[in-house]
Amino acid sequence: MFDLKKLIRTNINALQPYSSARNEYSSAEGVFLDANENPYGQWNRYPDPYQTALKAELAKQKGINPNQILVGNGSDEIIDLLFRVFCIPGTDKALGFTPSYGMYAVSAAINDVELVTIPLTDSFDLDSEAAIELLKQKPIKLTFICSPNNPSGNAFTQAKIREVVQAAQGIVVLDEAYADFSEQGSWLELLPQFPNLVITQTMSKARGLAAARVGFAFASEEIIAVLNKVKPPYNVSELNQQTVLAALRNEESFAQQLEQIKNEKRKLERELALLPLVRKVYPSNANFLLVEVTDANRLYAQLVERNIIVRNRHKEVPNCIRISIGSATENEILLNALKQIENEESTVY
Ligand SMILES: Cc1ncc(COP(=O)(O)O)c(C=O)c1O
C-alpha cells in the first residue's frame, strides 16, 4: 500500500509553509497595501503564487485537474524540489539511468543524496530487470526516467517504464521534456493508475520558451500539495506566466513548428548518415540527434572554430556529439561545414 507521508521528509511533513500576501488575499480587486510593493508601474505587483490562470488553461488542454499541476521555474526547479521534499541529505538514495540528463546527478549532489546509477543497454534501452532488482535491494526514494532520453534521443516502451514504476517503493519521476516530439506521446493519461508517479514537462523545448524558464509537474493532488509547500512563493514571474499562457493558446504556431522541426530532423538524419565522418546516427524521438563520429573532441573543436556549437557528449558516450535540430538554414550551415571539414581532412577521416 502506497503511503506518501512515509516518503516525505519528517521536517517537510511538519513544515508550516510561508503564507504570502497574495495567498491571504487573492482577488484582483482592492487597494493593495499588504505586500510592500511600489504603487506605480506595470509590473509593480507580485504575481499569482499559484499561477491560477495558467493552470486553468493547462488543465483544460491536458485533461487534468488544476490541483494536479505544479508550475516551476523550469523543470530544473522541480527536480530540485523533489529532492528537497523526499530525500534526507546524507541518508536517502535516488536512482538514475546513464547516460541521461545531467541535472539529476547535480541536484542529487547539491542535496547530498547518493544517486545510484544503472547503465542503459547498448541500444540505450531501459534495463528494467536490473532496476527492479536494485529497487528490491535498496530503499530508493526517487527514481528518474527520462523518456525520450537526453542525450540518446530514444523513448522507452510503455511496458518497460511500467515495470519500473510498479517496482518502485518510492517516487518515480518521468521526465517528458521531449515528449511532444515523440511518437510514443505522453504518459499523462496513465497518471491516475500510479500514485507514486510524477511527470515533468517543460515550455523550453517544443514550446519554444526556454528563456521564460517554465516547467510543469503533474502528479496526485497530495504530491502537488507538498511540492507547493516547499516552492518559493513567487517562483514564476508575472511576465512569464503571461508569456506562457499566450503560447499555450497559440496552438497553430506550436503545431506548425513541431512539424517543421520533425521534417528538418528527418532531413538532417538522412544527410548526416551519408557523411564519411559519421559512424552512426541514433534514432531519435526528440529534437536532437546523437551522432557517433570518428573523433568527437576534434570535430567539436573544428565546428566551434566555425562558430557552430554542438554538444560534445564524448565523456558520456564515446565519440558522440549531440546536435539540436535547428532551422533549415542552420542545419544547412552545419552540413556544409561538415562537408568542408571532410574535404580539408580527408586523410584524417
Ligand atoms: C531531459 C531534460 N529535462 C529537463 C530539462 C530542463 O528543462 P527546463 O528548461 O524546463 O528546466 C532539460 C534541458 O535540457 C532536459 O534535457
The ligand as an SDF file (V2000), in Angstrom:
LIG
                    3D

 16 16  0  0  0  0  0  0  0  0999 V2000
   15.5700   15.8080  -20.1040 C   0  0  0  0  0  0  0  0  0  0  0  0
   15.5240   17.2230  -19.6820 C   0  0  0  0  0  0  0  0  0  0  0  0
   14.7850   17.5660  -18.6240 N   0  0  0  0  0  0  0  0  0  0  0  0
   14.7220   18.8360  -18.2040 C   0  0  0  0  0  0  0  0  0  0  0  0
   15.4360   19.8290  -18.8310 C   0  0  0  0  0  0  0  0  0  0  0  0
   15.3850   21.2160  -18.2980 C   0  0  0  0  0  0  0  0  0  0  0  0
   14.1850   21.8070  -18.6070 O   0  0  0  0  0  0  0  0  0  0  0  0
   13.8370   23.2640  -18.1320 P   0  0  0  0  0  0  0  0  0  0  0  0
   14.3200   24.1970  -19.1600 O   0  0  0  0  0  0  0  0  0  0  0  0
   12.3410   23.2230  -18.0350 O   0  0  0  0  0  0  0  0  0  0  0  0
   14.4820   23.4880  -16.7950 O   0  0  0  0  0  0  0  0  0  0  0  0
   16.2420   19.5200  -19.9280 C   0  0  0  0  0  0  0  0  0  0  0  0
   17.0220   20.5570  -20.6030 C   0  0  0  0  0  0  0  0  0  0  0  0
   17.8470   20.3540  -21.4360 O   0  0  0  0  0  0  0  0  0  0  0  0
   16.2860   18.1770  -20.3600 C   0  0  0  0  0  0  0  0  0  0  0  0
   17.0450   17.8020  -21.4020 O   0  0  0  0  0  0  0  0  0  0  0  0
  1  2  1  0
  2  3  1  0
  2 15  2  0
  3  4  2  0
  4  5  1  0
  5  6  1  0
  5 12  2  0
  6  7  1  0
  7  8  1  0
  8  9  2  0
  8 10  1  0
  8 11  1  0
 12 13  1  0
 12 15  1  0
 13 14  2  0
 15 16  1  0
M  END
$$$$
